[in-house]
Amino acid sequence: MVKGSIPKMPDGMQLLRDNDFSLDTIGSSVGSNWTITSGSVASVIEAVTDSTGTTKNSQVMKLTGAGSSSYWKGTSKLIPVSPGDTLAAHVALSIGTATGSFTTNVQFTYYDKDGASIGSSTSYQYDMSTSFQDTSIPGYTAYGGSRYLASTPGVRVAPSGAAYFTLSATISSFSGEVRISKINAYKL
């Protein structure tokens, strides 16, 4: 698996600890800073290798789905936020030879200072299959489905009374192996 170039957010902007699964144990099924709902999808943390099989200093969450009802959902731990903060989130993944729509969905849920939910943003959904089939994107010929592409960021504003948020990221509707390299949430 060849890992493509995904822009790195400046450390001060990145709000998720372990957004790239680098703090997790290879072979484990759950990221240490995520609550996982797997549906019919098996998940495991694996090391990234280059085209020669050399292990790189990065890790991914590998998902194995079995059809249109397959889904994986990860929800972050509570993250501090202030009312009016503009937040954005996206998912970067590689599909290899998997098939399906590879629908990604990100949603912010907000909490007050006491940890009580005060509501969720509308989710932002993106069908990644269109991007992976776009032959005009650089690297298509060389990497095909093994390149990592990021969904368009979902941008939301934290509501009045918000002191914390969680980010939920979902990948659904696929058969085969999909690898998530990053789930980014950042303040603009």
Salt bridges, closest charged atoms under 4 A:
ASP11 OD1 - LYS8 NZ 3.08
GLU46 OE1 - LYS62 NZ 3.89
GLU46 OE2 - ARG179 NE 2.31
ASP50 OD2 - LYS56 NZ 3.30
ASP114 OD2 - LYS113 NZ 3.47
GLU177 OE2 - LYS62 NZ 3.69
GLU177 OE1 - ARG179 NH2 3.01
